[in-house]
Every structure is written in C-alpha cells, then in structure tokens.
C-alpha cells in the first residue's frame, strides 16, 4: 500500500529495539497500543499488504496519522508498559475489559486489632486480605449475609476495649460475639476471622471439624444455648459447602479455569475459582473490541488485564488455547505472586479439559442470556426505536430496519448480507445473502451498489406480481424498510442513495451510514455526523444490527471461500502461490507450526528462499 509521506518518514526512524508503540489518529487520540521485541519490524508490518488480512486492521491503518514509541529494557517491561498504556488511553482498536470498571472485593482488615470485613473496589497494599473479584455488589453482600451468621464479625465503629457496659443489638440476635463487653477476647475474635478467610479460600473442612468439636464440648458442659448457636452455624456452613461442587482431590493445587464464548463484537470470559479441590465461585467478564481477533489473542489480553487488577494469583491457570506470549505472561504472573511459580496449562484431555469445557458452556449460556434479556425487554426496544426516531429525525419510529454489509478477501468470493430487525428484534427468516457477480477485484462500493440494486429489483418484481393471482413473492423483498443502515461511511452511503434514487425511493426510505470509528452515523446531505450517547439504547441497537450484518456476511463469505479452496492464510502473502503453500503445509503440518518456525527454518523448507521466508514471518508474526 502507498504510505503517506509523513508516516513513511516516521517508519524510517523506528528503532530495532524492544518497546511499545502508540498509534494516533488525526485528532491526536491514541487508537492502538502494541508491544514488540523489534519495534521496527512490527510497526512497519502494518503497512505491508500481508499485514492487513483482517478488516479491523485495515480500518486501523487507514486512521493512523502519527506513531510514537517507547523503548524499554526487556519483554517483561514492554508487557507491563503496554498494560498501563491500554488502561490509561483505552484505545478503540485494542481488546479490553468492557467498561474497565473496578470489580468489588471482600476485604479483611488484618492490620486492625479486631479486623472488620468490608466491601471495596480498591485493592491497596495495606496489610488487608482481599477475596474476589465479584461481578456485582449484590453477589458480595449475599455472600456476606450468609457468612455473618457463621462468623459474626464486627460492623460497628466502637473502639474495642472489652469494658463497655452494654453490647449492641447485633449481639442479642447472634450476629456479633461482642468483644466490646469482653464476651470474647482478641485471640478468639481473630481466630473466628481466620476461619472466615479460610472459608473464602475454600478451606471448609477444618472449620466444620472445629465447630463440631466445640458444639460437643458445649453440650457436655451443659452450655446448651452456646451449643445451639454452634449447631446453627454448622447447618449454615454445610448448606453452603453442599452447593460447592467437588471437582478434584482435596490436595489439588489452587487453580483458576478460564474459558470463553464469543458474539460478533464481544466476548464473554468465564472464570472458575477452584480452591482446595472445590469450585468455590465463578464470575463472568465481558471483553470488547474482539472482532477479527483470534481466540488466543482475546484470552491473552484477558489474562493480562484480569490479573493486573486482582490481588492474588493462583499457582495454576488453565486456558483453552495456547497464547503466543505465554512465556512472558508466565514470568509476569510469577512476579505478581512474589516470585512463586505460576503454571499456565492447556489441558487436552481428562478432568481438567472437562473443566475448560464446563466453563466455556457457562460463558456461552451467559452471553445468550444477556442477549435474550435485551430482546425480551420491550421497554428497552421501544426506548431504542424512539431514540433513533428523534436523533435521526425520521418520519416515524423505524419498525422495520434493514442493514447491509460487504465481506471479501482481496476481491475474491465477495458476499453481501442483508439482515432485518422488526421492532428491535432480529427477523432471521428475512435475512438474505448476495453473491456479488458483476464486480471484479476489491471494490466494496460497487459491490454495495450491486446488492442494493438487486434487492430493490426484487421489490419492484414483487409489486408487479401483486396483481397476478397465485404468483408467490418473497416476503423479505416485498416489504420496504422504515430505515436502511449501511455499514460504512460517506462513500458507501453515497452509493446507497444513488441506487435508491434510481428506484424513486430516495424520499421514501431514510438511509444512514454507520462508521465503526466512534460509531459515527452519517446522513445524506449533512456534513456533520451524528453521535448517539455512548450508553444509549439507540446506539446499542444500531451496533447490534450492524454486528449481525457483519456476522452474517462473514459466515457466507467463509463458505464461499471454502468452496473456492482459498481458506489458507498463506494466500495473502506475496510470493506464496499454490505450489509453495502446499509445500509449506506439507513440510510443517499446520499454520501454527509455520508461525512458530524461524526464518532460517522457513528458508530451508522445500520451494522456499530467504525473501519468501521473511515475507511469511512478517505476515504471520
């Protein structure tokens, strides 16, 4: 591709050292942060044809106006700097935890003589002990409501001397052991809090054994009221333990199990927390900016961002995929554990693999449930349609919305998609796909014109057939939409209005273009774009419609490519034709093995040379 003079001057000065790079748009905003062992090779690779296989990368490159870099001393320093820069700038094109919110934790204030138990969103190194994270404050307080019946910890602000004349109401209702009046001493109270901490870590056996011993002793000493309190605590703790599924032997190392499910735009990551052989909790987290990113990349980004904010790291982490930078991530996790080793395992079989599959199923169920909640909420759908009606100045709320997208790889197997939403909900029976026939080469504009022209010719035919008894028409084409959304900016929108004008529909059907960067909405004959509020239901609906059109187009395109036999990633590399592609795959066995091979190994392979080896390495880096 032709690189602007200003950018080329920058690319010529990029050093060959290890560090991080920041890509900026014309407004000076950081839109992507990355790291590299060799900054020069990595940054320049974005501007090679082979480095722009994915649509998201092509969009990123089009918007790069400036590049900065920071040189560091090691890969570990680069990884830590990259995480900090992503946290600071929240770049649009990076994979990131959705909302970047602080999750709640349960904190035990061990630095206090009589430690209290609180809920906090800030993890600081102050001698406290943290448990979590939890995805909702409600889940934290529900946990504490149960635990307080077992471990009646202090919640008041009294200075504990043991000489107060009266205890508070919580002592009377058995939710405090009243060290304030000397009913328990400091050692007894701290022992109880240690039991609470052990329970939160999944160590319940010792607690149950101790409570049983104390209950029997109280009964033998005729302290029946105390024995009854201990009995109630035992019942409560055993009910909780019964809900914790025992998954491994009790001597099994503490483990976090991570798996993922994906939609077109988001990924839902599920984490199972296994402590002492028990599944003591699970939480889900949403990642955004994941489209066109391989699963392994999304998992790697989650691991870095998740453990960057958690107070503890277990000795073992199970992942569903190999991640490219596993070694440096492991080194970083070791430092997070104070120098203790962390194992990152990718189980292929047995009970550990079953855990990964169970976590993935939970992630998929969560993602489906979140989507179903939106679709079932008629109030939110009505609100979304009303917001679009007002923001786009439509003649009426758009009951039927059609969205169009194009998917292609270097102009081969180009496919267009049409998706339909009725009252804010997908009408999949009306989805249609178009195999582009008249366009040669990569021309999304012309492809969009062909698709829309064919769609409205079908509408014309349906109108002409309406007066012919017994002649069937396609319901998807016979109805006109209340709004058309084109996935693209002003160029695509201009082509769409041209086609509508041909059919006399320009003043009948409102049409807008949606650009991914900043989610700008372009309207014909208006110079300024429309930006819907970031948290609005209208924007969420537009994004869902666009993402569904993209998903539908990509699915059809992959099927078409498969039929044409061009599914290999090697096809886009300059100098790699069918013979070399076949030889490489035969020699190394898979794309992943080719990616891991060194330039010397690639050059030594059949039908290869040094130049093509360099091209392959840069493309698959």
PALOKOL-316215 format. One record per residue (C-alpha): x, y, z; residue in one letter. Coordinates in nm, 2 decimals, m for minus. Each point is the difference from the previous one (the first is absolute). Layout:
PT        x        y        z   resn
PT        X        Y        Z      A
...
END
This chain:
PT        x        y        z   resn
PT     0.00     0.00     0.00      X
PT     0.11     0.36    m0.06      X
PT     0.11     0.16     0.33      X
PT    m0.05     0.37     0.06      X
PT     0.33     0.20    m0.01      X
PT    m0.03     0.10     0.37      X
PT    m0.05    m0.36     0.12      X
PT     0.27    m0.13    m0.22      X
PT     0.24     0.24     0.16      X
PT    m0.10    m0.13     0.34      X
PT     0.03    m0.36    m0.11      X
PT     0.35     0.06    m0.13      X
PT     0.11     0.11     0.35      X
PT    m0.16    m0.28     0.21      X
PT     0.28    m0.18     0.20      X
PT     0.06    m0.37     0.00      X
PT    m0.02    m0.01     0.39      X
PT    m0.26    m0.15     0.23      X
PT    m0.29     0.23     0.11      X
PT    m0.35     0.12    m0.04      X
PT    m0.16     0.20    m0.29      X
PT    m0.30     0.23     0.01      X
PT    m0.20     0.07    m0.32      X
PT    m0.19     0.32    m0.01      X
PT    m0.27     0.15    m0.23      X
PT    m0.02     0.34    m0.15      X
PT    m0.15     0.14     0.33      X
PT     0.30    m0.13     0.19      X
PT    m0.20    m0.27     0.18      X
PT     0.18    m0.33     0.07      X
PT    m0.20    m0.26    m0.19      X
PT     0.23    m0.30     0.04      X
PT     0.28    m0.11     0.24      X
PT     0.23    m0.29    m0.07      X
PT     0.34    m0.14     0.10      X
PT     0.28    m0.17    m0.19      X
PT     0.34    m0.16     0.05      X
PT     0.10     0.18    m0.32      X
PT    m0.20     0.33    m0.03      X
PT     0.12     0.07    m0.36      X
PT    m0.11    m0.34    m0.14      X
PT    m0.34     0.00     0.19      X
PT    m0.10     0.36    m0.08      X
PT     0.09    m0.02    m0.36      X
PT    m0.18    m0.33    m0.05      X
PT    m0.34     0.18     0.04      X
PT     0.07     0.18    m0.33      X
PT     0.08    m0.31    m0.20      X
PT    m0.29    m0.16    m0.20      X
PT     0.04    m0.33     0.18      X
PT    m0.04     0.18     0.34      X
PT    m0.35     0.11    m0.08      X
PT    m0.19    m0.32    m0.04      X
PT    m0.26     0.09     0.26      X
PT    m0.25     0.28    m0.07      X
PT     0.05     0.15     0.35      X
PT     0.38     0.03    m0.07      X
PT    m0.08     0.17    m0.34      X
PT    m0.22     0.25     0.18      X
PT     0.26     0.07     0.26      X
PT     0.27     0.06    m0.26      X
PT    m0.22     0.25    m0.19      X
PT    m0.04     0.20     0.32      X
PT     0.37     0.02     0.10      X
PT     0.13     0.36    m0.02      X
PT     0.29    m0.03     0.24      X
PT     0.20    m0.26     0.18      X
PT     0.20     0.03     0.32      X
PT     0.21    m0.26     0.18      X
PT     0.16    m0.06     0.34      X
PT     0.31    m0.21     0.02      X
PT     0.04    m0.23     0.31      X
PT     0.26    m0.25     0.12      X
PT    m0.18    m0.33    m0.02      X
PT    m0.31    m0.18    m0.12      X
PT    m0.14     0.00     0.35      X
PT     0.03     0.37     0.03      X
PT    m0.17     0.04    m0.34      X
PT    m0.29    m0.22     0.11      X
PT    m0.05     0.20     0.32      X
PT     0.03     0.33    m0.18      X
PT    m0.25    m0.12    m0.27      X
PT    m0.26    m0.08     0.27      X
PT     0.04     0.33     0.17      X
PT    m0.03     0.19    m0.33      X
PT    m0.32    m0.19    m0.09      X
PT    m0.14     0.07     0.34      X
PT     0.08     0.37    m0.04      X
PT    m0.11     0.06    m0.36      X
PT    m0.27    m0.27    m0.05      X
PT     0.09    m0.02    m0.37      X
PT    m0.29    m0.08    m0.23      X
PT     0.18    m0.27    m0.19      X
PT     0.14    m0.19     0.30      X
PT    m0.18    m0.30     0.16      X
PT    m0.10     0.12     0.35      X
PT    m0.22    m0.08     0.29      X
PT    m0.34     0.16    m0.06      X
PT    m0.05     0.32     0.19      X
PT     0.34    m0.05     0.17      X
PT    m0.20     0.01     0.33      X
PT     0.14    m0.08     0.34      X
PT    m0.15    m0.32     0.13      X
PT    m0.10    m0.04     0.37      X
PT     0.20    m0.21     0.24      X
PT    m0.05    m0.12     0.36      X
PT     0.28     0.15     0.21      X
PT     0.12    m0.12     0.35      X
PT     0.17     0.28     0.18      X
PT     0.28    m0.20     0.17      X
PT     0.19     0.31     0.10      X
PT    m0.26     0.08     0.26      X
PT     0.00    m0.17     0.35      X
PT    m0.36    m0.12    m0.06      X
PT    m0.01    m0.04    m0.38      X
PT    m0.32     0.11    m0.18      X
PT    m0.14    m0.14    m0.32      X
PT    m0.10     0.25    m0.27      X
PT    m0.08     0.03    m0.37      X
PT     0.24     0.21    m0.21      X
PT     0.09     0.07    m0.37      X
PT     0.35     0.11     0.08      X
PT     0.28    m0.24     0.05      X
PT     0.29     0.15     0.19      X
PT     0.31    m0.14     0.18      X
PT    m0.10     0.09     0.35      X
PT     0.02    m0.34     0.17      X
PT    m0.36    m0.09    m0.08      X
PT    m0.11    m0.33    m0.16      X
PT    m0.22     0.01    m0.31      X
PT    m0.24    m0.26    m0.15      X
PT    m0.16     0.03    m0.34      X
PT    m0.06     0.16    m0.23      X
PT    m0.38    m0.02    m0.02      X
PT    m0.19     0.14    m0.30      X
PT    m0.27     0.16     0.22      X
PT    m0.03     0.16     0.34      X
PT    m0.32    m0.20     0.05      X
PT     0.19    m0.33    m0.02      X
PT     0.26     0.13     0.25      X
PT    m0.26     0.10     0.26      X
PT    m0.20    m0.32    m0.05      X
PT     0.32    m0.19     0.08      X
PT     0.07     0.21     0.31      X
PT    m0.36    m0.03     0.12      X
PT     0.05    m0.38     0.02      X
PT     0.35     0.01     0.14      X
PT    m0.09     0.24     0.28      X
PT    m0.24    m0.26     0.14      X
PT     0.30    m0.23     0.02      X
PT     0.27     0.25     0.09      X
PT    m0.17     0.29     0.18      X
PT     0.26     0.27    m0.06      X
PT    m0.01     0.36     0.12      X
PT    m0.18     0.26    m0.21      X
PT    m0.01     0.29     0.25      X
PT     0.24     0.29     0.04      X
PT     0.07    m0.05     0.37      X
PT     0.35     0.00     0.14      X
PT     0.03    m0.35     0.15      X
PT     0.12     0.00     0.36      X
PT    m0.20    m0.29     0.14      X
PT    m0.14     0.23     0.28      X
PT    m0.32     0.14    m0.16      X
PT    m0.30    m0.05     0.22      X
PT    m0.24    m0.10    m0.28      X
PT     0.03    m0.17    m0.33      X
PT    m0.20     0.10    m0.30      X
PT    m0.31    m0.17    m0.15      X
PT     0.22    m0.22    m0.23      X
PT     0.12    m0.19     0.31      X
PT    m0.35    m0.08     0.10      X
PT    m0.09    m0.13    m0.34      X
PT     0.32    m0.21    m0.02      X
PT     0.17     0.21    m0.27      X
PT     0.29     0.11     0.21      X
PT     0.21    m0.17     0.27      X
PT     0.03     0.34     0.19      X
PT     0.37     0.04     0.08      X
PT    m0.11     0.35     0.10      X
PT    m0.14    m0.13     0.33      X
PT     0.26    m0.27     0.05      X
PT    m0.23    m0.28    m0.12      X
PT     0.30    m0.11    m0.22      X
PT     0.36     0.10     0.00      X
PT     0.23     0.11    m0.28      X
PT     0.15    m0.35    m0.07      X
PT    m0.35    m0.15    m0.02      X
PT    m0.12     0.27    m0.23      X
PT     0.30    m0.02    m0.23      X
PT    m0.03    m0.38    m0.01      X
PT    m0.36     0.04    m0.12      X
PT     0.10     0.24    m0.27      X
PT     0.28    m0.24    m0.11      X
PT    m0.27    m0.26    m0.03      X
PT    m0.20     0.23    m0.23      X
PT     0.31     0.06    m0.21      X
PT     0.07    m0.38    m0.02      X
PT    m0.36    m0.05    m0.11      X
PT     0.03     0.26    m0.28      X
PT     0.31    m0.18    m0.12      X
PT    m0.20    m0.33    m0.01      X
PT     0.15    m0.15     0.32      X
PT    m0.32    m0.11     0.17      X
PT     0.09    m0.34     0.14      X
PT     0.20     0.14     0.29      X
PT    m0.27     0.25     0.09      X
PT    m0.27    m0.27     0.00      X
PT     0.21    m0.23     0.22      X
PT     0.07     0.28     0.25      X
PT    m0.36     0.10     0.02      X
PT    m0.11    m0.36     0.06      X
PT     0.26    m0.04     0.28      X
PT    m0.11     0.33     0.16      X
PT    m0.37    m0.09    m0.02      X
PT     0.06    m0.34     0.16      X
PT     0.21     0.15     0.28      X
PT    m0.26     0.27     0.06      X
PT    m0.27    m0.27     0.02      X
PT     0.20    m0.21     0.25      X
PT     0.06     0.31     0.22      X
PT    m0.38     0.06    m0.01      X
PT     0.04     0.33    m0.19      X
PT    m0.29    m0.08    m0.22      X
PT    m0.06     0.35    m0.12      X
PT     0.35     0.02    m0.14      X
PT    m0.03    m0.35    m0.14      X
PT    m0.31     0.11    m0.18      X
PT     0.18     0.30    m0.15      X
PT     0.28    m0.22    m0.12      X
PT    m0.25    m0.25    m0.14      X
PT    m0.17     0.27    m0.21      X
PT     0.34     0.12    m0.13      X
PT     0.09    m0.36    m0.10      X
PT    m0.34    m0.03    m0.19      X
PT     0.07     0.32    m0.18      X
PT     0.35    m0.08    m0.10      X
PT    m0.09    m0.35    m0.11      X
PT    m0.28     0.13    m0.23      X
PT     0.26     0.23    m0.17      X
PT     0.25    m0.29    m0.03      X
PT    m0.26    m0.22    m0.15      X
PT    m0.04     0.26    m0.29      X
PT     0.37    m0.01    m0.07      X
PT     0.06    m0.27    m0.25      X
PT     0.31    m0.21     0.09      X
PT     0.19    m0.03    m0.33      X
PT     0.34    m0.12     0.10      X
PT     0.19    m0.17     0.28      X
PT     0.04     0.21     0.32      X
PT     0.37     0.02    m0.05      X
PT    m0.04     0.15    m0.35      X
PT     0.18     0.33    m0.06      X
PT    m0.21     0.32     0.01      X
PT    m0.10     0.08    m0.36      X
PT    m0.18     0.25    m0.21      X
PT    m0.18    m0.15    m0.30      X
PT    m0.05     0.25    m0.29      X
PT    m0.22    m0.06    m0.31      X
PT    m0.19     0.22    m0.24      X
PT    m0.30     0.03    m0.23      X
PT    m0.03     0.27    m0.27      X
PT    m0.25     0.21    m0.19      X
PT     0.10     0.21    m0.30      X
PT     0.10     0.30     0.21      X
PT     0.05    m0.13     0.36      X
PT     0.15    m0.29     0.18      X
PT    m0.13    m0.14     0.33      X
PT     0.28    m0.15     0.21      X
PT    m0.09    m0.23     0.28      X
PT     0.24    m0.06     0.29      X
PT    m0.04    m0.30     0.24      X
PT     0.17     0.04     0.34      X
PT     0.12    m0.34     0.13      X
PT     0.13     0.00     0.35      X
PT     0.08    m0.31     0.21      X
PT    m0.15    m0.22    m0.27      X
PT    m0.34     0.18     0.00      X
PT    m0.16     0.24    m0.25      X
PT    m0.05     0.28     0.25      X
PT    m0.12     0.27    m0.24      X
PT    m0.03     0.11    m0.36      X
PT    m0.02     0.34    m0.17      X
PT    m0.04     0.12    m0.36      X
PT     0.16     0.30    m0.16      X
PT    m0.08     0.16    m0.34      X
PT     0.28     0.10    m0.24      X
PT    m0.06     0.25    m0.29      X
PT     0.20     0.08    m0.31      X
PT     0.03    m0.37    m0.07      X
PT    m0.13    m0.02    m0.36      X
PT     0.26    m0.14    m0.24      X
PT     0.23    m0.10     0.29      X
PT     0.09    m0.37     0.04      X
PT    m0.13    m0.17     0.31      X
PT     0.36    m0.04     0.13      X
PT     0.06     0.38    m0.02      X
PT    m0.32     0.07     0.19      X
PT     0.08    m0.25     0.27      X
PT     0.36     0.15     0.03      X
PT    m0.14     0.35     0.04      X
PT    m0.25    m0.11     0.26      X
PT     0.27    m0.18     0.21      X
PT     0.21     0.31     0.00      X
PT    m0.27     0.25     0.09      X
PT    m0.18    m0.23     0.25      X
PT     0.31    m0.09     0.20      X
PT     0.12     0.36    m0.01      X
PT    m0.29     0.09     0.22      X
PT    m0.04    m0.31     0.22      X
PT     0.18    m0.01     0.34      X
PT     0.09    m0.36    m0.03      X
PT     0.12    m0.24    m0.27      X
PT    m0.04    m0.38     0.05      X
PT     0.29    m0.24    m0.06      X
PT    m0.18    m0.14    m0.31      X
PT    m0.20     0.15    m0.28      X
PT    m0.18    m0.22    m0.26      X
PT    m0.06     0.15    m0.34      X
PT    m0.20    m0.13    m0.31      X
PT     0.27     0.10    m0.25      X
PT     0.37     0.05    m0.03      X
PT     0.09     0.37     0.01      X
PT     0.29     0.14    m0.20      X
PT     0.16     0.19     0.29      X
PT    m0.06    m0.27     0.27      X
PT     0.36     0.00     0.12      X
PT     0.02     0.38     0.07      X
PT    m0.35    m0.01     0.15      X
PT     0.11    m0.28     0.23      X
PT     0.30     0.20     0.10      X
PT    m0.22     0.30     0.08      X
PT    m0.24    m0.22     0.20      X
PT     0.29    m0.14     0.20      X
PT     0.09     0.35     0.10      X
PT    m0.36     0.07     0.10      X
PT     0.02    m0.30     0.23      X
PT     0.31     0.13     0.17      X
PT     0.24    m0.22    m0.20      X
PT    m0.20    m0.32     0.05      X
PT    m0.05    m0.21    m0.32      X
PT    m0.33     0.01    m0.19      X
PT    m0.08    m0.28    m0.24      X
PT    m0.20     0.08    m0.32      X
PT    m0.14    m0.32    m0.13      X
PT    m0.21    m0.08    m0.31      X
PT    m0.16    m0.34     0.09      X
PT    m0.08    m0.23    m0.30      X
PT    m0.18    m0.27     0.18      X
PT    m0.13    m0.13     0.34      X
PT    m0.17     0.19     0.28      X
PT     0.19     0.33    m0.06      X
PT    m0.12     0.01    m0.36      X
PT    m0.36    m0.07     0.13      X
PT     0.04     0.30     0.23      X
PT     0.09     0.22    m0.30      X
PT    m0.30    m0.13    m0.20      X
PT    m0.23     0.06     0.30      X
PT     0.13     0.36     0.03      X
PT    m0.05     0.06    m0.37      X
PT    m0.36    m0.13     0.02      X
PT    m0.07     0.24     0.29      X
PT     0.15     0.29    m0.20      X
PT    m0.22    m0.09    m0.30      X
PT    m0.31    m0.02     0.22      X
PT     0.08     0.33     0.15      X
PT     0.05     0.17    m0.33      X
PT    m0.32    m0.14    m0.13      X
PT    m0.19     0.10     0.31      X
PT     0.13     0.36    m0.02      X
PT    m0.12     0.02    m0.36      X
PT    m0.33    m0.16     0.08      X
PT    m0.06     0.25     0.29      X
PT     0.03     0.29    m0.25      X
PT    m0.22    m0.17    m0.26      X
PT    m0.27    m0.08     0.27      X
PT     0.00     0.36     0.14      X
PT    m0.26     0.17    m0.21      X
PT     0.05     0.32     0.19      X
PT     0.37     0.02    m0.10      X
PT    m0.09    m0.08    m0.36      X
PT    m0.27     0.27    m0.01      X
PT     0.25     0.25     0.16      X
PT     0.26    m0.09    m0.26      X
PT    m0.23     0.05    m0.29      X
PT    m0.13     0.33     0.14      X
PT     0.36     0.12     0.05      X
PT     0.08    m0.08    m0.37      X
PT    m0.33     0.17    m0.11      X
PT     0.10     0.32     0.18      X
PT     0.38     0.00    m0.06      X
PT    m0.03    m0.08    m0.38      X
PT    m0.30     0.22    m0.05      X
PT    m0.20    m0.29    m0.15      X
PT    m0.36     0.05    m0.11      X
PT    m0.10    m0.28     0.24      X
PT     0.16    m0.26     0.24      X
PT     0.17    m0.26    m0.22      X
PT    m0.20    m0.32     0.04      X
PT     0.20    m0.18    m0.28      X
PT     0.37     0.07    m0.02      X
PT     0.22    m0.16    m0.27      X
PT     0.38     0.01     0.02      X
PT     0.25    m0.08    m0.28      X
PT     0.37    m0.11     0.01      X
PT     0.26    m0.13    m0.24      X
PT     0.26    m0.27     0.08      X
PT     0.29    m0.08    m0.23      X
PT     0.37    m0.10     0.00      X
PT     0.20     0.19    m0.27      X
PT    m0.31     0.01    m0.22      X
PT    m0.05    m0.38     0.00      X
PT    m0.32    m0.18     0.10      X
PT    m0.17     0.34     0.08      X
PT    m0.33    m0.04     0.19      X
PT    m0.26     0.25     0.10      X
PT    m0.24    m0.04     0.30      X
PT    m0.34     0.14     0.07      X
PT    m0.13    m0.04     0.36      X
PT    m0.34     0.11     0.12      X
PT    m0.11     0.11     0.34      X
PT    m0.38     0.04     0.08      X
PT    m0.08     0.20     0.31      X
PT     0.36    m0.02     0.11      X
PT     0.02    m0.38    m0.02      X
PT     0.18    m0.21    m0.27      X
PT    m0.24    m0.14    m0.26      X
PT     0.23    m0.28    m0.13      X
PT    m0.25    m0.13    m0.24      X
PT     0.04     0.31    m0.20      X
PT     0.38     0.00    m0.01      X
PT     0.15    m0.03    m0.35      X
PT     0.35    m0.03    m0.15      X
PT     0.12     0.11    m0.34      X
PT     0.30    m0.16    m0.19      X
PT     0.15     0.30    m0.18      X
PT     0.02    m0.07    m0.37      X
PT     0.08     0.31    m0.20      X
PT     0.29     0.14     0.20      X
PT     0.35    m0.09    m0.08      X
PT     0.27     0.06     0.27      X
PT    m0.04     0.16     0.35      X
PT    m0.26     0.27    m0.05      X
PT    m0.24     0.02     0.29      X
PT    m0.18     0.30    m0.14      X
PT    m0.09    m0.17    m0.32      X
PT    m0.09    m0.32     0.19      X
PT    m0.24     0.20     0.22      X
PT    m0.16     0.15    m0.31      X
PT    m0.06    m0.34    m0.16      X
PT    m0.15    m0.14     0.32      X
PT    m0.24     0.29     0.05      X
PT    m0.10     0.01    m0.36      X
PT    m0.08    m0.38     0.00      X
PT    m0.20     0.04     0.33      X
PT    m0.22     0.28    m0.14      X
PT    m0.05    m0.17    m0.33      X
PT    m0.14    m0.29     0.20      X
PT    m0.23     0.26     0.17      X
PT    m0.11     0.13    m0.34      X
PT    m0.08    m0.35    m0.12      X
PT    m0.20    m0.07     0.32      X
PT    m0.21     0.31    m0.07      X
PT    m0.06    m0.11    m0.36      X
PT    m0.09    m0.35     0.11      X
PT    m0.25     0.13     0.27      X
PT    m0.27     0.02    m0.27      X
PT     0.07    m0.35    m0.13      X
PT    m0.22    m0.26     0.18      X
PT     0.19    m0.30     0.13      X
PT     0.35     0.14    m0.06      X
PT     0.22    m0.03     0.31      X
PT     0.23     0.28     0.11      X
PT     0.29     0.01     0.25      X
PT    m0.13     0.17     0.32      X
PT     0.34     0.13     0.08      X
PT     0.02     0.20    m0.33      X
PT    m0.36     0.10    m0.03      X
PT     0.00     0.23     0.31      X
PT     0.18     0.33     0.01      X
PT     0.21     0.09     0.31      X
PT    m0.06     0.30     0.22      X
PT     0.38     0.05     0.03      X
PT     0.30    m0.13    m0.19      X
PT     0.34    m0.02     0.17      X
PT     0.31    m0.03    m0.22      X
PT     0.31    m0.14     0.17      X
PT     0.25     0.27    m0.10      X
PT     0.06     0.37    m0.03      X
PT    m0.09     0.27    m0.25      X
PT     0.13    m0.19    m0.30      X
PT    m0.23    m0.30     0.05      X
PT    m0.29     0.23     0.10      X
PT     0.04     0.19    m0.33      X
PT    m0.02    m0.32    m0.20      X
PT    m0.31    m0.10     0.19      X
PT    m0.19     0.32    m0.07      X
PT     0.09    m0.03    m0.37      X
PT    m0.17    m0.34    m0.01      X
PT    m0.31     0.13     0.19      X
PT    m0.03     0.29    m0.24      X
PT     0.00    m0.24    m0.29      X
PT    m0.31    m0.16     0.15      X
PT    m0.17     0.32     0.10      X
PT     0.04    m0.09     0.37      X
PT     0.24     0.28     0.12      X
PT    m0.28     0.19     0.16      X
PT    m0.18    m0.31     0.12      X
PT     0.26    m0.20     0.19      X
PT     0.24     0.17     0.25      X
PT     0.36    m0.13    m0.04      X
PT     0.30     0.06     0.23      X
PT     0.36    m0.12     0.00      X
PT     0.17    m0.13     0.32      X
PT     0.38     0.04     0.03      X
PT     0.16    m0.22     0.26      X
PT     0.25     0.26     0.12      X
PT    m0.19     0.19     0.28      X
PT    m0.33    m0.16    m0.14      X
PT    m0.07     0.31    m0.21      X
PT    m0.33     0.00    m0.18      X
PT     0.00     0.18    m0.34      X
PT    m0.32     0.14    m0.15      X
PT    m0.03     0.10    m0.37      X
PT     0.06     0.37    m0.08      X
PT     0.13     0.08     0.35      X
PT     0.36     0.08     0.06      X
PT     0.01    m0.08     0.37      X
PT    m0.04    m0.35     0.13      X
PT    m0.23    m0.10     0.28      X
PT     0.14    m0.15     0.32      X
PT    m0.26    m0.18     0.22      X
PT     0.07     0.00     0.38      X
PT     0.25    m0.28     0.08      X
PT    m0.23    m0.18     0.24      X
PT    m0.33     0.06    m0.19      X
PT    m0.23    m0.28    m0.10      X
PT    m0.02     0.14    m0.35      X
PT     0.38    m0.03    m0.05      X
PT    m0.01    m0.36     0.15      X
PT    m0.27    m0.10    m0.25      X
PT     0.19     0.15    m0.30      X
PT     0.32    m0.18     0.11      X
PT    m0.19    m0.33     0.03      X
PT    m0.15     0.04    m0.34      X
PT     0.33     0.09    m0.16      X
PT     0.18    m0.29     0.18      X
PT    m0.27    m0.24    m0.11      X
PT     0.04     0.11    m0.37      X
PT     0.38    m0.04     0.04      X
PT    m0.03    m0.35     0.15      X
PT    m0.25    m0.11    m0.27      X
PT     0.23     0.13    m0.28      X
PT     0.31    m0.15     0.15      X
PT    m0.17    m0.34     0.04      X
PT    m0.11     0.00    m0.36      X
PT     0.34     0.12    m0.12      X
PT     0.18    m0.28     0.18      X
PT    m0.23    m0.26    m0.16      X
PT     0.07     0.15    m0.34      X
PT     0.37     0.01     0.05      X
PT    m0.01    m0.36     0.12      X
PT    m0.17    m0.10    m0.33      X
PT     0.28     0.18    m0.19      X
PT     0.27    m0.17     0.20      X
PT     0.17     0.32     0.12      X
PT    m0.03    m0.04     0.38      X
PT     0.37     0.01     0.07      X
PT     0.15     0.31     0.17      X
PT     0.30    m0.06    m0.23      X
PT    m0.19     0.12    m0.31      X
PT     0.03     0.37     0.09      X
PT     0.39    m0.02     0.03      X
PT     0.19     0.15    m0.30      X
PT     0.20    m0.27    m0.17      X
PT    m0.20    m0.30     0.15      X
PT    m0.19    m0.17    m0.28      X
PT    m0.19    m0.33     0.00      X
PT     0.32    m0.21    m0.03      X
PT     0.19     0.17     0.28      X
PT    m0.31     0.00     0.22      X
PT    m0.04    m0.37    m0.05      X
PT     0.37    m0.06     0.07      X
PT     0.00     0.20     0.32      X
PT    m0.31    m0.17     0.14      X
PT     0.14    m0.34    m0.10      X
PT     0.34     0.07     0.16      X
PT    m0.13     0.17     0.33      X
PT    m0.34    m0.16     0.04      X
PT    m0.20     0.31     0.10      X
PT    m0.02     0.38    m0.01      X
PT     0.09     0.01     0.37      X
PT     0.32    m0.20    m0.06      X
PT     0.09     0.23    m0.29      X
PT    m0.06     0.30     0.23      X
PT     0.23    m0.14     0.27      X
PT     0.28    m0.08    m0.25      X
PT     0.31     0.22    m0.02      X
PT     0.09     0.19    m0.32      X
PT     0.29    m0.25    m0.05      X
PT    m0.23    m0.30     0.03      X
PT    m0.25     0.16    m0.24      X
PT     0.27     0.08    m0.25      X
PT     0.13    m0.36     0.01      X
PT    m0.34    m0.15    m0.07      X
PT    m0.08    m0.14    m0.35      X
PT    m0.06     0.26    m0.27      X
PT     0.09     0.29     0.24      X
PT     0.27     0.26     0.00      X
PT     0.12     0.28     0.24      X
PT    m0.23     0.27    m0.15      X
PT    m0.32    m0.20     0.02      X
PT     0.09    m0.12     0.35      X
PT     0.03     0.36     0.12      X
PT    m0.34     0.08    m0.17      X
PT    m0.17    m0.30     0.17      X
PT     0.15     0.09     0.34      X
PT    m0.11     0.36    m0.02      X
PT    m0.35    m0.10    m0.11      X
PT    m0.06    m0.26     0.27      X
PT     0.18     0.18     0.28      X
END
